């Protein structure tokens, strides 16, 4: 009886243990389902009905969201959210209920009216105020598949040094030598030859009295009065009488004012050195005052006054000649010595003036040459670069870059850069050579990246374009508009062209700053090698477009190191 009781009790305990195990398993299963349902309750995805459309054709972008029935979902709204594509229409949101979740579908009608390859940017969806992002989607507008660009394989070639173009130092040397010869002739003529000519001229010099009368007759035969050039006429008239008085009376008359000259003549008369009548002095004063009015007050005297003044000057010269007392032989010698000293002083003044003019001219010329050479050096060896006119009209350089025989012509030689410093180089196990030139005066920049893979990776030209775009963004570029086109150079080299506009940061300039610029990137594939040519310039710049076209027309690929 006891055994039966034990057996019955054992049988009664087994269902209880089983129920406890089921309850525990159900509990953990519910927790797992709750965890998985919470983890996967919120899903965001974006799809398009077609990745290839024609120009102007509508493409529908669908954003799919799976969320709890209690979740708050906010879809993106705005015309500029899908740039570079244009928003045609924003459709109503469709809602489907799946068990305890909602499937929300928001559709947008998009299009593009220019051929090329574009990317629908990432879109932000808020679920319970938490941001979720879709992937960007590539769209081809009236485009064709990109060529694989299979070309003949070439052996890896060694680095070839490019000879630097010969400088024009010999031209500057010839200019300097020519200037030295000219200045030598200048000084020889004015210091030596002119001195000899003046000595010969002095021997045949006309006496002051005769020269004054001759100058008055020459003034009568001039056309100054016919041309109504009263100022010049009176200047010549008064200079004749002043020069005569200075030479004969030995008074500083040419550099004295009217009042000063009259005082000096009166002082000579009072001292007994000049027996000149008061009326003659008064006439001289009147003529000089009339001349001052004509020269400085623009007075226009009558013809009768002009004729009278001319006759007065001749009368003053004659009266002065007669008023000068006779001098002895000793005084005449002293007077000649005085004249010689006066002439020597004048010659010294002229020599000094001529020498000063020559030295100043030499300083200006040599300073200009040094300044030009300095500016050329700064352009060639500093970050400033060249102006756009220099790049267009200057002497271009044709060089071969890399081991694949990639040859282009550029306005300036592209300098080798350290690949590590390049933020937009292809991040793969490759051998990379980077050459670049940048001008901040233009502004214009060229960058050539020659990549040689050790082993051909599974990478497409589109992938490289994505890396270039990420490189621009990593360097601070914003608002990038991206277009893709198949490209073939005039020399028959095919590749992928990526172009557009954006706001770029000038990292090289010490002043920093950003500016909206246009960019172009050309990707060429050759065997295990890839060449990436990038150019950045101001938007809608005709000179920059000429430079780009000339560079693209010069692209060639050779099997040897010969530069063509």
C-alpha positions as CSV (number, residue, x, y, z in Angstrom):
1,X,0.0,0.0,0.0
2,X,2.8,2.3,0.8
3,X,4.6,1.4,-2.4
4,X,1.5,2.3,-4.4
5,X,1.3,5.6,-2.7
6,X,4.9,6.4,-3.6
7,X,4.3,5.5,-7.1
8,X,1.2,7.6,-7.3
9,X,3.1,10.6,-5.8
10,X,5.9,10.2,-8.4
11,X,3.5,10.2,-11.2
12,X,1.8,13.3,-9.8
13,X,5.2,15.2,-9.6
14,X,6.2,14.6,-13.3
15,X,3.4,16.7,-14.8
16,X,4.2,19.5,-12.4
17,X,7.9,19.5,-13.5
18,X,6.9,19.4,-17.1
19,X,4.6,22.3,-16.7
20,X,7.3,24.3,-14.9
21,X,9.7,23.7,-17.7
22,X,7.1,24.7,-20.3
23,X,6.4,27.9,-18.4
24,X,10.1,28.8,-18.2
25,X,10.6,28.0,-21.9
26,X,7.6,30.1,-22.8
27,X,8.9,32.9,-20.8
28,X,12.3,32.9,-22.6
29,X,10.6,32.5,-25.9
30,X,8.5,35.5,-25.3
31,X,11.5,37.5,-24.3
32,X,13.4,36.4,-27.4
33,X,10.4,37.3,-29.6
34,X,10.0,40.7,-28.0
35,X,13.7,41.3,-28.4
36,X,13.8,40.3,-32.0
37,X,10.6,42.2,-32.8
38,X,12.0,45.3,-31.2
39,X,15.3,44.9,-33.0
40,X,13.7,44.4,-36.4
41,X,10.6,46.4,-35.9
42,X,12.1,49.5,-37.6
43,X,13.4,49.0,-41.1
44,X,14.2,51.7,-43.7
45,X,14.9,51.1,-47.4
46,X,14.8,53.0,-50.7
47,X,14.2,51.5,-54.2
48,X,13.5,52.9,-57.7
49,X,11.4,51.4,-60.4
50,X,14.3,51.9,-62.9
51,X,18.0,52.9,-62.8
52,X,18.0,54.1,-66.4
53,X,15.7,56.7,-67.8
54,X,15.5,59.0,-70.8
55,X,15.8,62.8,-70.5
56,X,12.7,64.2,-68.8
57,X,11.3,60.7,-68.0
58,X,9.8,60.2,-64.6
59,X,11.4,57.8,-62.2
60,X,9.7,56.8,-59.0
61,X,11.6,56.6,-55.7
62,X,9.9,54.5,-53.0
63,X,11.0,54.8,-49.4
64,X,9.8,51.7,-47.3
65,X,9.5,52.0,-43.6
66,X,8.5,49.2,-41.2
67,X,7.7,50.4,-37.7
68,X,5.5,49.7,-34.7
69,X,1.9,50.9,-34.9
70,X,2.6,53.4,-32.2
71,X,5.7,54.8,-33.9
72,X,5.8,58.4,-35.3
73,X,7.3,58.5,-38.8
74,X,8.3,61.7,-40.7
75,X,9.3,61.4,-44.3
76,X,11.5,64.0,-46.1
77,X,9.8,66.8,-47.8
78,X,11.2,69.6,-49.9
79,X,12.1,70.4,-53.5
80,X,15.9,70.5,-52.9
81,X,16.3,67.2,-51.1
82,X,16.9,65.2,-54.3
83,X,19.4,67.5,-56.1
84,X,20.8,67.0,-58.7
85,X,17.5,65.4,-59.7
86,X,14.3,67.4,-59.8
87,X,11.2,66.6,-57.8
88,X,8.1,66.3,-60.0
89,X,5.5,65.1,-57.4
90,X,5.4,63.8,-53.8
91,X,2.7,61.1,-53.7
92,X,0.6,60.2,-50.7
93,X,1.9,57.7,-48.2
94,X,0.5,54.1,-48.5
95,X,0.0,52.2,-45.2
96,X,-0.1,48.4,-44.9
97,X,-0.7,46.6,-41.6
98,X,1.3,43.4,-40.9
99,X,0.4,41.9,-37.6
100,X,1.6,44.5,-34.9
101,X,3.6,46.6,-37.4
102,X,2.9,49.1,-40.1
103,X,4.6,49.1,-43.6
104,X,4.7,52.7,-44.8
105,X,5.5,53.4,-48.5
106,X,6.2,57.0,-49.6
107,X,6.8,57.6,-53.3
108,X,8.4,60.5,-55.1
109,X,8.4,61.3,-58.8
110,X,11.9,62.5,-59.9
111,X,13.5,63.4,-63.3
112,X,16.5,65.0,-64.9
113,X,16.7,67.1,-68.1
114,X,20.4,66.6,-68.8
115,X,22.1,63.4,-69.8
116,X,24.7,61.9,-67.5
117,X,25.0,59.8,-64.4
118,X,23.6,61.1,-61.2
119,X,23.1,60.0,-57.6
120,X,19.9,60.3,-55.6
121,X,21.4,61.5,-52.2
122,X,20.8,59.8,-48.9
123,X,17.4,60.6,-47.4
124,X,16.7,61.1,-43.6
125,X,13.6,59.6,-42.1
126,X,12.7,60.3,-38.5
127,X,11.1,57.4,-36.5
128,X,10.2,58.5,-33.0
129,X,12.5,61.5,-33.5
130,X,15.4,59.2,-34.3
131,X,17.1,59.6,-37.7
132,X,17.4,56.7,-40.2
133,X,19.1,57.1,-43.6
134,X,18.6,55.4,-46.9
135,X,21.4,54.5,-49.3
136,X,22.2,56.7,-52.3
137,X,21.1,55.3,-55.6
138,X,22.9,55.8,-59.0
139,X,20.7,56.8,-61.9
140,X,21.8,56.9,-65.6
141,X,19.9,59.4,-67.8
142,X,20.0,58.5,-71.5
143,X,23.4,56.8,-70.9
144,X,25.1,53.7,-72.1
145,X,27.1,51.1,-70.3
146,X,30.7,52.2,-69.5
147,X,33.3,50.6,-71.7
148,X,35.6,48.2,-69.9
149,X,38.5,49.9,-71.7
150,X,40.5,46.8,-72.2
151,X,43.9,47.8,-73.6
152,X,47.2,46.2,-74.2
153,X,49.3,45.4,-71.1
154,X,52.6,47.2,-70.7
155,X,55.6,46.5,-68.5
156,X,56.2,48.6,-65.5
157,X,58.8,51.2,-66.5
158,X,61.4,53.0,-64.4
159,X,61.1,56.6,-63.4
160,X,62.3,59.0,-66.1
161,X,63.8,62.3,-65.3
162,X,62.4,65.2,-67.3
163,X,64.9,67.9,-68.3
164,X,64.0,71.3,-67.0
165,X,63.4,73.8,-69.8
166,X,66.3,76.1,-70.5
167,X,66.0,79.5,-68.8
168,X,66.3,82.8,-70.6
169,X,69.2,84.1,-68.5
170,X,71.3,84.9,-71.6
171,X,68.5,87.3,-72.7
172,X,68.8,89.2,-69.5
173,X,72.6,89.3,-69.8
174,X,72.4,90.8,-73.3
175,X,69.9,93.4,-72.0
176,X,72.2,94.3,-69.1
177,X,75.2,94.6,-71.4
178,X,73.3,96.7,-73.9
179,X,72.2,99.1,-71.1
180,X,75.8,99.3,-69.8
181,X,77.0,100.3,-73.3
182,X,74.3,102.9,-73.7
183,X,75.0,104.5,-70.4
184,X,78.7,104.4,-71.3
185,X,78.1,106.3,-74.5
186,X,75.8,108.7,-72.6
187,X,78.4,109.6,-70.1
188,X,81.2,109.8,-72.8
189,X,79.1,112.2,-74.8
190,X,78.0,114.5,-72.0
191,X,81.2,114.4,-69.9
192,X,83.9,114.5,-72.6
193,X,82.5,115.3,-76.1
194,X,80.1,118.0,-74.8
195,X,82.9,119.6,-72.9
196,X,85.1,119.9,-76.0
197,X,82.2,121.3,-78.0
198,X,81.5,124.0,-75.4
199,X,85.1,125.0,-75.4
200,X,85.1,125.5,-79.2
201,X,81.8,127.3,-79.0
202,X,83.1,129.6,-76.3
203,X,85.8,130.9,-78.7
204,X,83.3,131.8,-81.3
205,X,80.7,133.1,-78.9
206,X,78.9,136.3,-79.9
207,X,79.2,139.3,-77.5
208,X,76.2,139.8,-75.2
209,X,75.1,143.1,-76.8
210,X,75.2,141.7,-80.4
211,X,73.5,138.5,-79.3
212,X,70.7,140.4,-77.6
213,X,69.9,142.5,-80.7
214,X,70.1,139.3,-82.8
215,X,67.7,137.5,-80.5
216,X,65.2,140.5,-80.7
217,X,65.3,140.3,-84.6
218,X,64.7,136.5,-84.4
219,X,61.7,137.1,-82.1
220,X,60.3,139.6,-84.6
221,X,60.5,136.9,-87.3
222,X,58.8,134.2,-85.1
223,X,55.1,133.2,-85.4
224,X,54.3,133.5,-81.7
225,X,52.2,136.6,-82.1
226,X,50.4,135.1,-85.1
227,X,49.5,132.1,-83.0
228,X,48.4,134.3,-80.1
229,X,51.0,132.7,-77.9
230,X,51.5,135.8,-75.8
231,X,52.9,134.0,-72.8
232,X,55.7,132.5,-74.8
233,X,56.4,135.8,-76.6
234,X,56.8,137.7,-73.3
235,X,58.9,135.0,-71.8
236,X,61.4,135.2,-74.7
237,X,61.3,139.0,-74.6
238,X,62.1,139.3,-70.9
239,X,64.7,136.4,-71.0
240,X,66.6,138.4,-73.7
241,X,66.9,141.5,-71.5
242,X,67.5,139.6,-68.3
243,X,70.3,137.5,-69.8
244,X,71.9,140.6,-71.2
245,X,71.8,142.4,-67.9
246,X,73.2,139.3,-66.1
247,X,76.1,139.0,-68.5
248,X,76.9,142.7,-68.9
249,X,76.0,144.2,-65.5
250,X,77.0,140.9,-63.7
251,X,73.7,140.8,-61.8
252,X,71.8,137.5,-61.0
253,X,68.9,138.6,-63.2
254,X,67.5,135.3,-64.6
255,X,66.6,133.9,-61.2
256,X,65.4,137.1,-59.7
257,X,61.8,138.4,-59.5
258,X,60.9,141.8,-61.0
259,X,61.1,143.6,-57.7
260,X,64.5,142.0,-56.8
261,X,66.0,142.8,-60.2
262,X,64.9,146.4,-60.0
263,X,66.4,146.8,-56.5
264,X,69.7,145.2,-57.7
265,X,69.9,147.6,-60.6
266,X,69.2,150.6,-58.4
267,X,71.9,149.4,-56.0
268,X,74.4,149.3,-58.9
269,X,73.4,152.8,-59.9
270,X,73.7,154.1,-56.4
271,X,77.2,152.5,-56.0
272,X,78.3,154.2,-59.2
273,X,78.8,151.0,-61.2
274,X,75.9,151.7,-63.6
275,X,75.1,155.2,-65.0
276,X,71.5,154.3,-66.0
277,X,68.7,156.8,-66.3
278,X,65.7,156.6,-63.9
279,X,63.3,156.6,-66.9
280,X,65.1,153.5,-68.3
281,X,64.8,151.7,-65.0
282,X,61.1,152.6,-64.9
283,X,60.6,151.4,-68.5
284,X,62.3,148.1,-67.6
285,X,60.0,147.7,-64.5
286,X,56.9,148.4,-66.6
287,X,57.9,145.8,-69.3
288,X,58.7,143.1,-66.6
289,X,55.4,143.8,-64.8
290,X,53.4,143.5,-68.1
291,X,55.2,140.2,-68.7
292,X,54.3,138.9,-65.3
293,X,50.6,139.7,-65.9
294,X,50.7,137.9,-69.2
295,X,52.5,134.8,-67.8
296,X,50.7,134.4,-64.5
297,X,47.4,136.3,-64.8
298,X,46.8,135.3,-68.5
299,X,46.5,138.9,-69.5
300,X,46.2,139.7,-73.3
301,X,47.8,143.1,-74.1
302,X,46.9,145.1,-77.2
303,X,49.2,144.9,-80.3
304,X,50.2,148.5,-79.7
305,X,51.3,147.6,-76.1
306,X,53.3,144.6,-77.4
307,X,55.1,146.6,-80.0
308,X,55.9,149.3,-77.5
309,X,57.3,146.8,-75.0
310,X,59.4,145.2,-77.7
311,X,60.9,148.6,-78.6
312,X,61.4,149.5,-75.0
313,X,63.5,146.3,-74.5
314,X,65.8,147.2,-77.3
315,X,66.1,150.7,-76.0
316,X,66.9,149.3,-72.5
317,X,69.6,147.1,-74.0
318,X,71.1,150.1,-75.8
319,X,70.9,152.4,-72.8
320,X,72.4,149.7,-70.5
321,X,75.3,149.2,-72.9
322,X,76.0,153.0,-72.9
323,X,75.6,153.2,-69.1
324,X,78.3,150.6,-68.4
325,X,81.5,152.5,-67.7
326,X,84.7,151.6,-69.6
327,X,86.8,149.1,-67.7
328,X,90.5,148.8,-67.6
329,X,92.6,145.9,-69.0
330,X,93.0,144.5,-65.5
331,X,89.2,144.7,-64.8
332,X,88.6,143.1,-68.2
333,X,90.8,140.2,-67.3
334,X,89.0,139.8,-64.0
335,X,85.7,139.9,-65.9
336,X,86.9,137.2,-68.2
337,X,87.9,135.1,-65.2
338,X,84.5,135.7,-63.7
339,X,82.8,134.6,-66.9
340,X,85.0,131.5,-67.0
341,X,84.2,130.7,-63.4
342,X,80.5,131.3,-64.2
343,X,80.7,129.0,-67.2
344,X,82.5,126.4,-65.2
345,X,79.9,126.5,-62.5
346,X,77.2,126.1,-65.1
347,X,79.0,123.2,-66.7
348,X,79.3,121.5,-63.3
349,X,75.6,121.9,-62.7
350,X,74.8,120.4,-66.1
351,X,77.2,117.5,-65.5
352,X,75.8,116.9,-62.1
353,X,72.2,117.0,-63.5
354,X,73.1,114.7,-66.4
355,X,74.9,112.3,-64.1
356,X,71.9,112.3,-61.7
357,X,69.5,111.6,-64.5
358,X,71.7,108.8,-65.8
359,X,72.0,107.2,-62.3
360,X,68.2,107.5,-61.7
361,X,67.5,105.9,-65.1
362,X,70.0,103.1,-64.4
363,X,68.4,102.5,-61.0
364,X,64.9,102.4,-62.6
365,X,66.0,100.0,-65.4
366,X,67.9,97.7,-63.1
367,X,65.2,97.8,-60.5
368,X,62.6,96.9,-63.2
369,X,64.8,93.9,-64.3
370,X,65.3,92.8,-60.7
371,X,61.6,93.2,-60.0
372,X,60.6,91.3,-63.1
373,X,63.0,88.5,-62.2
374,X,61.7,88.4,-58.6
375,X,58.1,88.2,-59.7
376,X,59.0,85.4,-62.2
377,X,60.8,83.5,-59.4
378,X,57.9,83.9,-57.0
379,X,55.5,82.6,-59.6
380,X,57.7,79.6,-60.4
381,X,58.8,78.7,-56.8
382,X,56.0,79.7,-54.5
383,X,52.3,78.9,-54.0
384,X,51.1,82.1,-55.8
385,X,51.4,80.6,-59.3
386,X,50.6,82.3,-62.5
387,X,47.7,84.4,-63.8
388,X,45.3,82.9,-66.2
389,X,46.8,85.0,-69.1
390,X,50.2,83.5,-68.3
391,X,48.9,80.0,-68.4
392,X,47.1,80.5,-71.7
393,X,49.8,82.5,-73.5
394,X,52.9,81.0,-71.9
395,X,55.1,78.3,-73.2
396,X,53.5,74.9,-72.6
397,X,55.4,71.8,-71.5
398,X,54.8,68.2,-72.8
399,X,55.9,65.5,-70.4
400,X,55.4,61.8,-69.8
401,X,54.1,60.8,-66.3
402,X,54.2,57.3,-64.8
403,X,55.3,54.0,-66.1
404,X,52.3,53.6,-68.5
405,X,53.5,56.2,-71.0
406,X,50.7,58.7,-70.1
407,X,51.7,62.0,-71.8
408,X,50.0,65.4,-71.6
409,X,50.8,69.0,-72.3
410,X,50.3,71.4,-69.5
411,X,50.9,75.2,-69.0
412,X,53.5,74.4,-66.3
413,X,55.4,71.2,-65.3
414,X,53.5,69.1,-62.9
415,X,55.5,68.6,-59.7
416,X,55.8,65.2,-58.0
417,X,53.8,65.1,-54.8
418,X,54.0,62.7,-51.9
419,X,51.1,60.2,-52.2
420,X,50.6,60.1,-48.4
421,X,49.7,63.8,-48.4
422,X,46.9,63.3,-50.9
423,X,43.6,62.8,-49.2
424,X,41.8,61.6,-52.3
425,X,44.1,58.9,-53.6
426,X,42.7,55.5,-54.2
427,X,42.9,53.5,-50.9
428,X,44.2,50.2,-52.3
429,X,47.5,48.3,-52.3
430,X,48.9,50.1,-55.3
431,X,51.9,52.0,-56.5
432,X,50.8,55.6,-56.9
433,X,52.5,58.6,-58.4
434,X,50.9,62.0,-58.0
435,X,51.8,65.1,-59.9
436,X,50.2,68.5,-59.4
437,X,50.2,72.2,-60.1
438,X,48.1,74.9,-58.5
439,X,47.9,78.6,-59.1
440,X,46.2,80.9,-56.6
441,X,46.4,83.9,-58.9
442,X,44.2,82.3,-61.5
443,X,42.9,80.2,-59.6
444,X,43.5,77.0,-61.5
445,X,44.8,73.5,-60.4
446,X,45.8,70.3,-62.1
447,X,46.3,67.0,-60.5
448,X,47.4,63.7,-62.2
449,X,47.3,60.5,-60.3
450,X,49.0,57.5,-62.0
451,X,48.0,54.2,-60.3
452,X,49.6,50.9,-61.1
453,X,48.1,47.8,-59.4
454,X,50.3,44.9,-58.3
455,X,47.4,42.6,-59.1
456,X,44.3,43.7,-61.0
457,X,41.6,44.2,-58.3
458,X,37.9,43.9,-58.7
459,X,37.3,47.6,-59.1
460,X,35.4,49.6,-61.7
461,X,35.7,53.1,-62.9
462,X,32.5,53.9,-61.0
463,X,34.2,52.8,-57.8
464,X,37.1,55.1,-58.5
465,X,34.7,57.9,-59.1
466,X,33.1,57.3,-55.7
467,X,36.6,57.5,-54.1
468,X,37.3,60.8,-55.9
469,X,34.0,62.2,-54.7
470,X,34.7,61.0,-51.1
471,X,38.1,62.6,-51.4
472,X,36.6,66.0,-52.3
473,X,34.2,65.7,-49.4
474,X,37.0,64.8,-47.0
475,X,38.8,68.0,-48.0
476,X,35.8,70.1,-47.1
477,X,34.0,70.3,-50.4
478,X,30.2,70.9,-50.0
479,X,27.2,71.1,-52.3
480,X,28.7,68.9,-54.9
481,X,26.7,68.4,-58.1
482,X,28.0,65.2,-59.8
483,X,27.5,64.1,-63.4
484,X,29.0,61.1,-65.2
485,X,29.6,60.7,-69.0
486,X,31.5,58.3,-71.2
487,X,34.5,60.1,-72.6
488,X,36.8,59.7,-75.5
489,X,39.7,62.0,-76.1
490,X,40.5,63.5,-79.5
491,X,43.4,61.0,-79.7
492,X,41.1,58.0,-79.2
493,X,41.7,57.2,-75.5
494,X,38.4,56.2,-73.7
495,X,37.5,56.7,-70.1
496,X,34.9,58.0,-67.7
497,X,34.3,61.7,-67.1
498,X,33.0,63.0,-63.8
499,X,32.2,66.7,-63.6
500,X,30.1,69.2,-61.9
501,X,30.3,72.1,-59.4
502,X,30.7,72.6,-55.7
503,X,32.2,74.8,-53.0
504,X,35.8,73.9,-52.3
505,X,38.2,74.9,-49.6
506,X,41.6,76.4,-50.6
507,X,43.9,74.4,-48.3
508,X,47.2,75.7,-49.8
509,X,46.5,79.4,-49.4
510,X,47.6,80.9,-46.0
511,X,44.4,83.0,-46.1
512,X,42.1,80.0,-46.4
513,X,38.6,80.6,-47.7
514,X,36.1,78.8,-49.9
515,X,34.7,79.5,-53.3
516,X,32.3,77.9,-55.8
517,X,34.3,76.2,-58.5
518,X,33.8,73.8,-61.4
519,X,35.7,70.5,-61.3
520,X,36.4,67.8,-64.0
521,X,37.9,64.4,-63.4
522,X,38.8,62.0,-66.2
523,X,39.5,58.3,-65.4
524,X,41.4,56.2,-67.9
525,X,42.1,52.5,-67.5
526,X,45.1,50.8,-69.1
527,X,45.8,47.2,-68.2
528,X,46.6,47.1,-64.5
529,X,47.1,50.9,-64.5
530,X,44.7,53.7,-64.0
531,X,45.3,57.4,-64.8
532,X,43.1,60.0,-63.0
533,X,43.3,63.6,-64.3
534,X,41.6,66.2,-62.1
535,X,41.2,69.9,-62.9
536,X,39.6,72.6,-60.7
537,X,38.9,76.1,-61.9
538,X,36.4,79.0,-61.7
539,X,33.0,78.4,-63.0
540,X,32.2,79.8,-66.5
541,X,35.8,80.9,-67.1
542,X,36.5,80.9,-70.9
543,X,40.2,81.0,-70.5
544,X,40.1,78.0,-68.1
545,X,37.9,76.1,-70.6
546,X,40.6,76.8,-73.3
547,X,43.3,75.4,-71.0
548,X,41.2,72.2,-70.2
549,X,40.5,71.6,-73.9
550,X,44.1,72.0,-74.8
551,X,45.2,69.6,-72.1
552,X,42.6,67.0,-73.2
553,X,43.6,67.3,-76.8
554,X,47.2,66.5,-75.9
555,X,46.6,63.2,-74.0
556,X,48.5,60.3,-75.5
557,X,49.7,56.9,-74.3
558,X,53.0,55.4,-75.6
559,X,54.7,52.1,-75.1
560,X,58.1,53.7,-74.6
561,X,59.6,56.7,-72.8
562,X,59.7,58.9,-75.8
563,X,57.8,62.1,-75.3
564,X,55.7,63.1,-78.2
